[in-house]
Amino acid sequence: MTDGRRGRDANEVEVLRSACEESRAVLNDQLTELSDIGDKALWTVRTSMIVLGVVVSAASLGDANTLRRLHPGIQFLAAGGIALVLAASVYGLGTYFVADRVRGVGPNYRHRARDGLSEREWRRALLDGYGKWTTEMEVITSYYGAHLFRAQTVLVSGVFVLVLAAVLSIWTL
């Protein structure tokens, strides 16, 4: 009878071990996705700085009198475009630096492992933790993915407004 019980326990531990490995793979994928969001947020910041550099260079090519003679609506439009591009850069930096990451096994779990848990008990506790961590990471990834989308939308809007201001300034001069 004890051999049957040991066989079921070994089988359960193997199933728990496999579930923990799958859960860790999911958590690693979520961490990679959040890292990709951070990389894209930094690219958004870099792109916005390049756009601002192009705008400043283009403005420096013209003389101050020409820029002052532009219709006030075009000046306001250009200022709005610059503000949007700057906002995209701030938004991108916020998306990158504020993102929280759930990494998995922390000090509490390591301490519990030293408390003499059986492998079965440890795997069950670990699987519960993975359930919590992957759920938290799903929320975090979704949240910062939405922030990245907004930062990129603000950048594209700013570029569109700047191009519109440039086209209108050419037509009115």
ZAMARGU-4260 file (C-alpha; in steps of 0.2 Angstrom, whole numbers, plus 5000, padded with zeros to 4 digits):
<rodrens>
0) 5000/5000/5000 | 5014/5012/5004 | 5022/5009/4986 | 5006/5015/4978 | 5005/5030/4989
5) 5024/5034/4985 | 5020/5032/4967 | 5006/5044/4967 | 5016/5056/4977 | 5031/5055/4965
10) 5018/5057/4950 | 5011/5072/4959 | 5028/5080/4962 | 5032/5077/4943 | 5016/5085/4938
15) 5019/5100/4950 | 5037/5101/4943 | 5031/5102/4925 | 5018/5115/4930 | 5031/5125/4938
20) 5043/5125/4923 | 5028/5130/4912 | 5024/5144/4924 | 5042/5150/4924 | 5042/5150/4905
25) 5026/5161/4905 | 5034/5173/4918 | 5050/5174/4908 | 5040/5178/4892 | 5031/5192/4901
30) 5047/5199/4907 | 5054/5199/4889 | 5038/5207/4883 | 5040/5221/4896 | 5058/5223/4892
35) 5053/5225/4874 | 5040/5239/4879 | 5054/5248/4888 | 5065/5247/4873 | 5052/5254/4862
40) 5048/5268/4874 | 5067/5273/4873 | 5066/5272/4854 | 5051/5284/4855 | 5061/5296/4866
45) 5076/5295/4854 | 5064/5298/4839 | 5056/5313/4847 | 5073/5320/4851 | 5078/5318/4832
50) 5062/5326/4827 | 5065/5341/4839 | 5083/5342/4832 | 5076/5343/4814 | 5064/5356/4819
55) 5077/5367/4827 | 5089/5365/4813 | 5075/5370/4800 | 5070/5385/4811 | 5088/5390/4812
60) 5089/5390/4793 | 5076/5404/4791 | 5079/5421/4797 | 5070/5428/4813 | 5059/5440/4803
65) 5052/5427/4792 | 5047/5416/4807 | 5039/5432/4815 | 5029/5436/4799 | 5021/5419/4800
70) 5002/5419/4804 | 5000/5418/4822 | 4989/5402/4819 | 5004/5393/4811 | 5016/5399/4825
75) 5003/5392/4838 | 5002/5376/4827 | 5021/5374/4827 | 5022/5377/4846 | 5008/5364/4848
80) 5018/5351/4838 | 5034/5354/4848 | 5024/5352/4864 | 5017/5336/4858 | 5034/5329/4853
85) 5041/5334/4870 | 5026/5326/4879 | 5029/5310/4869 | 5047/5310/4875 | 5042/5313/4893
90) 5029/5300/4892 | 5041/5287/4884 | 5054/5291/4898 | 5040/5288/4911 | 5035/5272/4903
95) 5053/5265/4903 | 5058/5271/4921 | 5042/5268/4930 | 5038/5250/4924 | 5038/5238/4939
100) 5044/5220/4936 | 5039/5204/4946 | 5054/5193/4945 | 5047/5178/4954 | 5055/5169/4969
105) 5060/5181/4982 | 5067/5181/4999 | 5051/5175/5007 | 5050/5159/4996 | 5069/5155/4998
110) 5066/5157/5017 | 5051/5145/5016 | 5062/5132/5006 | 5074/5132/5020 | 5061/5128/5033
115) 5061/5110/5028 | 5046/5109/5016 | 5044/5093/5006 | 5047/5095/4987 | 5028/5093/4985
120) 5024/5107/4997 | 5037/5118/4990 | 5031/5115/4972 | 5013/5119/4977 | 5018/5135/4986
125) 5029/5139/4971 | 5015/5136/4958 | 5003/5147/4969 | 5017/5160/4968 | 5018/5159/4949
130) 5000/5160/4947 | 5000/5177/4957 | 5016/5183/4948 | 5010/5179/4930 | 4993/5188/4934
135) 5002/5203/4941 | 5014/5204/4926 | 4999/5202/4914 | 4992/5218/4922 | 5009/5227/4922
140) 5012/5223/4904 | 4995/5228/4898 | 4996/5244/4908 | 5014/5249/4901 | 5009/5243/4883
145) 4995/5255/4884 | 5007/5269/4889 | 5019/5265/4875 | 5004/5266/4863 | 4999/5283/4870
150) 5017/5289/4869 | 5019/5284/4851 | 5002/5291/4847 | 5007/5308/4854 | 5023/5307/4844
155) 5015/5304/4828 | 5002/5317/4832 | 5016/5330/4835 | 5025/5325/4819 | 5009/5327/4809
160) 5005/5344/4817 | 5023/5350/4813 | 5022/5344/4795 | 5005/5353/4794 | 5013/5369/4801
165) 5027/5368/4789 | 5016/5365/4774 | 5005/5380/4779 | 5020/5391/4782 | 5026/5387/4764
170) 5009/5391/4757 | 5007/5408/4766 | 5024/5415/4763
</rodrens>
